Amino acid sequence: QVQLVESGGGLVQAGDSLRLSCAASGRTLITYGVGWFRQVPGKEREFGAVVSAGTSGTGVADPVKGRFTSSRDNLKNTVYLQMNNLPLEDTGVYSCPALRFAFTTNFDEYNYWGQGTQVTVSA
C-alpha cells in the first residue's frame, strides 16, 4: 500500500508561484508513475503533469506547458509540482495519484490517491 499526502497549497495572487509536494509512505515511489490533477467543482478533473516511474521522465499538459514542472526526489520519497505565473483559473484541488510501473492522463486508472491540497489564486 502507498499512502500519499499532498501539501503546499494555499492562497496566492495571480502571477505568483507555488510548489506542491506529494509525500509517500508505505512504499518507495520510484516504481510508481505519479500524476498531478486539478479538480474544480462542477468541472471535470484535469490532468496537469506526470512523473514516470524509474527514469523519472516528465510530461505536462499543453495548457500548462511552460508554467508547470513536475519532478521527484527519491531520497525524500516525494514528487513535486512547481507552478509558476498562476492565473485565476488554476484555482482548484490538486491531487497526485500513483500507479505502479506506469502513468496515465486518466485519473481513474491510478490506484493510489491522496486527499488533495487546495490552491486558490486571487486577483
C-alpha positions in Angstrom: 0.0 0.0 0.0 1.1 3.5 -0.7 -0.1 6.5 1.3 0.0 9.8 -0.4 -0.2 13.2 1.2 -0.3 16.4 -0.8 0.8 19.7 0.6 1.9 23.2 -0.3 -1.4 24.6 -1.4 -2.7 27.9 -0.2 -4.0 31.3 -1.2 -1.8 33.2 -3.6 -2.2 36.1 -6.0 -2.3 35.8 -9.8 1.2 35.7 -11.1 2.6 34.1 -8.1 4.3 30.7 -7.9 3.7 27.6 -5.7 5.4 24.3 -5.2 3.2 21.4 -4.3 4.5 18.3 -2.6 3.3 14.7 -2.8 4.9 12.7 0.0 4.6 9.0 0.0 4.9 6.4 2.7 4.4 2.6 2.8 6.4 2.0 -0.4 9.1 3.8 -2.4 7.6 6.0 -5.1 10.4 5.3 -7.6 8.5 2.4 -9.1 5.3 4.5 -9.5 4.2 6.9 -12.1 2.7 9.9 -10.3 0.3 12.3 -12.0 -0.9 15.8 -11.0 -4.6 16.6 -11.5 -6.8 19.6 -10.7 -10.4 19.4 -9.6 -12.7 22.3 -9.8 -16.3 22.0 -8.5 -18.7 21.5 -11.4 -15.9 20.7 -13.9 -14.2 17.6 -15.0 -10.9 16.7 -13.3 -8.0 18.0 -15.5 -4.6 16.3 -16.0 -1.7 18.7 -15.4 1.6 16.8 -15.2 3.2 13.5 -14.6 6.5 11.9 -13.5 7.1 8.5 -14.8 8.4 5.6 -12.8 12.1 4.6 -12.8 13.7 7.1 -15.2 11.7 10.0 -13.9 10.7 11.2 -17.3 8.2 14.0 -17.0 5.4 15.5 -19.0 2.9 18.3 -18.8 -0.4 19.0 -20.4 -0.4 21.6 -23.2 -2.4 24.2 -21.3 0.2 24.5 -18.6 3.3 23.9 -20.7 6.0 26.4 -19.8 4.4 27.1 -16.4 4.2 23.6 -14.6 7.1 21.3 -14.0 7.0 18.0 -12.2 9.9 16.3 -10.5 10.8 13.8 -7.9 13.2 13.4 -5.0 13.7 9.7 -4.5 15.6 10.2 -1.2 12.6 12.1 0.2 10.1 9.8 -1.5 8.4 12.9 -2.7 7.1 14.2 -6.0 6.8 17.9 -6.6 4.8 20.2 -8.9 6.2 23.6 -9.5 3.6 26.0 -10.7 4.6 29.5 -12.0 2.8 32.5 -13.1 -0.5 31.3 -11.7 -3.7 32.7 -13.3 -7.1 32.7 -11.6 -8.2 29.6 -13.4 -5.6 27.5 -11.8 -7.7 27.5 -8.6 -8.7 24.1 -7.5 -7.9 21.0 -5.5 -4.7 19.4 -6.7 -4.1 15.6 -6.3 -1.2 13.3 -7.0 -2.3 9.8 -7.7 0.2 7.0 -8.2 0.2 3.9 -10.5 2.8 1.1 -10.2 5.2 1.0 -13.1 3.1 3.2 -15.3 1.4 6.5 -15.7 -1.7 7.8 -17.4 -3.6 11.0 -18.0 -6.8 9.3 -16.8 -7.2 9.9 -13.1 -9.4 6.8 -12.6 -6.7 4.5 -13.9 -4.4 5.2 -10.9 -4.8 3.0 -7.9 -3.5 5.2 -5.0 -4.8 8.7 -4.2 -4.3 11.3 -1.5 -6.7 13.9 -0.2 -5.5 16.7 -2.3 -4.4 20.2 -1.5 -6.4 23.4 -2.2 -4.8 26.1 -4.3 -6.7 29.4 -4.5 -5.5 32.1 -6.9 -6.9 35.6 -6.3 -6.8 38.7 -8.4 
